[in-house]
């Protein structure tokens, strides 16, 4: 079974037992989380497809938090030619790694 969920302003295509990195959400490692914004559910075997308007009614995806961490550093450089202007700084985005446990269609 495949589902499309929305979290952190982004959409993710997930299956059971998938591990995905999403924008940071509250919850400690080992905690259970539930994603209520399910936009689409598809079953590979029966080829059934449920498309939400905008969400699929009474559907949710259950997941387990594996890790709360920072991503790799992204270096940002600003440069203007001929005027001796150079700036460099880095940024490490916070993320949460979750494992999808169950897709519930109700």
C-alpha positions as CSV (number, residue, x, y, z in Angstrom):
1,X,0.0,0.0,0.0
2,X,1.3,3.5,-0.9
3,X,0.2,6.8,0.6
4,X,1.1,10.4,0.0
5,X,1.4,12.4,3.2
6,X,1.9,16.1,3.8
7,X,4.1,17.4,6.7
8,X,6.4,20.4,7.1
9,X,5.0,22.0,3.9
10,X,6.2,19.1,1.8
11,X,4.7,15.9,0.4
12,X,6.1,12.4,0.7
13,X,5.3,9.2,-1.0
14,X,5.5,6.4,1.6
15,X,5.1,2.7,2.0
16,X,5.1,0.5,5.2
17,X,8.6,0.1,6.7
18,X,10.0,3.1,4.8
19,X,12.5,5.3,6.6
20,X,12.2,9.0,5.6
21,X,13.8,12.3,6.7
22,X,11.2,15.1,7.3
23,X,11.2,18.6,8.7
24,X,11.7,18.6,12.5
25,X,8.5,17.6,14.5
26,X,8.2,17.3,18.2
27,X,8.7,13.9,19.8
28,X,11.5,11.9,21.4
29,X,13.3,9.0,19.9
30,X,11.1,5.9,20.0
31,X,7.9,7.9,20.3
32,X,4.9,7.2,18.0
33,X,3.6,9.9,15.7
34,X,0.5,10.0,13.4
35,X,0.2,11.9,10.2
36,X,-3.4,13.0,9.6
37,X,-2.9,14.8,6.3
38,X,-3.1,11.9,3.9
39,X,-3.6,13.2,0.3
40,X,-3.7,9.8,-1.6
41,X,-3.9,6.1,-0.9
42,X,-3.2,3.4,-3.5
43,X,-3.2,-0.3,-3.2
44,X,-0.9,-2.1,-5.6
45,X,-2.7,-5.5,-5.6
46,X,-6.3,-4.4,-6.2
47,X,-5.3,-1.2,-8.0
48,X,-7.7,0.7,-5.8
49,X,-7.0,4.5,-5.6
50,X,-8.4,7.0,-3.1
51,X,-7.7,10.6,-3.8
52,X,-8.6,13.2,-1.2
53,X,-10.3,16.5,-1.7
54,X,-7.9,17.7,-0.2
55,X,-7.5,14.9,2.4
56,X,-8.7,11.3,2.4
57,X,-11.4,11.0,5.1
58,X,-10.6,8.9,8.2
59,X,-7.1,7.9,7.0
60,X,-3.9,8.4,8.8
61,X,-0.3,7.1,8.7
62,X,1.4,5.8,11.9
63,X,5.1,6.2,12.3
64,X,7.9,5.8,14.9
65,X,10.6,8.5,15.5
66,X,14.0,7.0,14.9
67,X,16.3,10.1,15.3
68,X,16.2,13.9,15.9
69,X,19.3,15.4,14.3
70,X,20.9,18.1,12.2
71,X,21.6,17.6,8.5
72,X,24.9,18.2,6.7
73,X,26.2,21.8,6.6
74,X,25.1,23.9,3.6
75,X,27.6,26.7,2.8
76,X,26.1,30.0,1.5
77,X,28.4,32.5,-0.2
78,X,27.5,36.1,-1.2
79,X,29.8,37.9,-3.6
80,X,29.7,41.2,-5.5
81,X,32.3,41.8,-8.0
82,X,34.5,44.9,-8.1
83,X,33.5,46.2,-4.6
84,X,35.3,43.8,-2.3
85,X,32.1,42.3,-0.8
86,X,32.3,38.7,0.3
87,X,30.2,36.9,2.9
88,X,30.2,33.2,3.8
89,X,28.1,31.4,6.4
90,X,26.8,27.9,7.0
91,X,23.5,26.4,8.0
92,X,22.5,23.0,9.4
93,X,18.8,22.1,9.0
94,X,17.1,20.2,11.8
95,X,15.3,17.0,10.8
96,X,13.5,14.0,12.1
97,X,14.0,10.5,10.8
98,X,10.8,8.4,11.0
99,X,9.9,4.8,10.1
100,X,6.5,4.3,8.6
101,X,4.7,1.5,10.5
102,X,1.1,1.3,9.3
103,X,-1.1,3.0,6.7
104,X,-4.7,3.1,8.1
105,X,-7.6,3.6,5.7
106,X,-10.4,3.3,8.3
